[in-house]
């Protein structure tokens, strides 16, 4: 059983920054690819970023490349999403998720097997 809890969301002006955290429980946290997704009202859940079990490999959606950075600290059972140069179109509920594989460039939400409850990010103009 893996439980994921996101935090760090909030209201920020365009151009600002936020760092999201995802705290994970479970003995084998370090064995899995972790991903961040987001979902805006009326939209499908959208891939944002993924990171391999050891943090060596990453994958980003084109819309966030150069602005967002995914990282992990396996000793703390935590995955981070550093978001900079935020835009109003980044407004969404952000979710962290676990994949079964040690590394996969997986962008489809349904392929991830555990999800956090989400944290709201609102970017004002």
HELIX and SHEET records of a PDB file:
HELIX    1   1 UNK A   29  UNK A   31  5                                   3    
HELIX    2   2 UNK A   74  UNK A   76  5                                   3    
HELIX    3   3 UNK A   88  UNK A   90  5                                   3    
HELIX    4   4 UNK A  109  UNK A  111  5                                   3    
SHEET    1   A 4 UNK A   3  UNK A   7  0                                        
SHEET    2   A 4 UNK A  18  UNK A  25 -1                                        
SHEET    3   A 4 UNK A  78  UNK A  83 -1                                        
SHEET    4   A 4 UNK A  68  UNK A  73 -1                                        
SHEET    1   B 6 UNK A  10  UNK A  13  0                                        
SHEET    2   B 6 UNK A 119  UNK A 124  1                                        
SHEET    3   B 6 UNK A  92  UNK A  98 -1                                        
SHEET    4   B 6 UNK A  34  UNK A  39 -1                                        
SHEET    5   B 6 UNK A  46  UNK A  51 -1                                        
SHEET    6   B 6 UNK A  58  UNK A  60 -1                                        
SHEET    1   C 4 UNK A  10  UNK A  13  0                                        
SHEET    2   C 4 UNK A 119  UNK A 124  1                                        
SHEET    3   C 4 UNK A  92  UNK A  98 -1                                        
SHEET    4   C 4 UNK A 114  UNK A 115 -1                                        
END                                                                             
